[in-house]
Amino acid sequence: MKPSLYMTMLAAVMLGAGCSTITQSESQAVQLTATYEGKPVDPTCKIKNDKGGWEAKAPAMVSVRKSNEDLEVTCSKEGMPDGLLKAISRAAGSMFGNIIFGGGIGALIDHSKGTGYDYPDQLPVKMGKSVTVDKKASPQQSAQNTCPAGQSC
């Protein structure tokens, strides 16, 4: 194999592998807020996924490690019921580019590092409720996901 052909192939592999790793970070800043009966509150919240755990007092900007696993948020404050939130992890657009143009090698790298995924930017915890937030959900679906257990909205 000629050295110039070898260098061209090596450059193509290096440029094609891990597109999200190059264009996206392994972490994402999310805005954590909490309300109780429609009013802002300042509970202590624990956020976790398979890449780690973080603790913050709402409201706060929290930098979390991205993953293909959902974020689970539990907020607690004395005298109030806990607030639970699940933030759905979604594949970023660069992940699809990896699959289409990179032959999947870049997608595997981005999957394992978490760089090919994103969470919703806002984590609005409602104390006393279990909420699911998803970038892809319509406003009507989001409203349905904030109802108390056992009740219909």
C-alpha positions, 0 to 999 in steps of 0.5 A: 500500500502506498504511503499516501493512500494509507494516510488518506484512509487513516485521516478518513477513519479519524475524521469519521469516527466519533463525530459527536465526540468532536462536536459535543461535550460529555456533559450538559447544563440543565436548569433545575427548578421546583414548585409546590402548589404553583409557587417556587420552592428550594428543595435539595435534589439528587440527580442520577444516571448510569454515569454518575450522581449530582446534588443541588438545591433548586433553582440551579444550573447543574452540569450532568454527564450525558448518557443513553440512560434517562436522568432520575431526579428526586427533590426533598424538602421538610414539610413537603411531599417529594418531587420526582422527575424523569428526563428522557435521554434522546439521541442527538442529530450527530448520532444519526450522522455517525450511523449514516456516514461513519458506518457505525464506528463513530456511533459506538464511540459516541454511545459509550461516551454519552456524547451522542445523547441529550436531555431536555434543557429544563427540569421542572420538578413539581413537589408531590408529583411524578413528572416526565420531561421529554424533548420530543413530547408535545405540550399535550403529552407533557400536561398528561405526564404531570397528573397525580397518580391515580387521577386523570386530567 
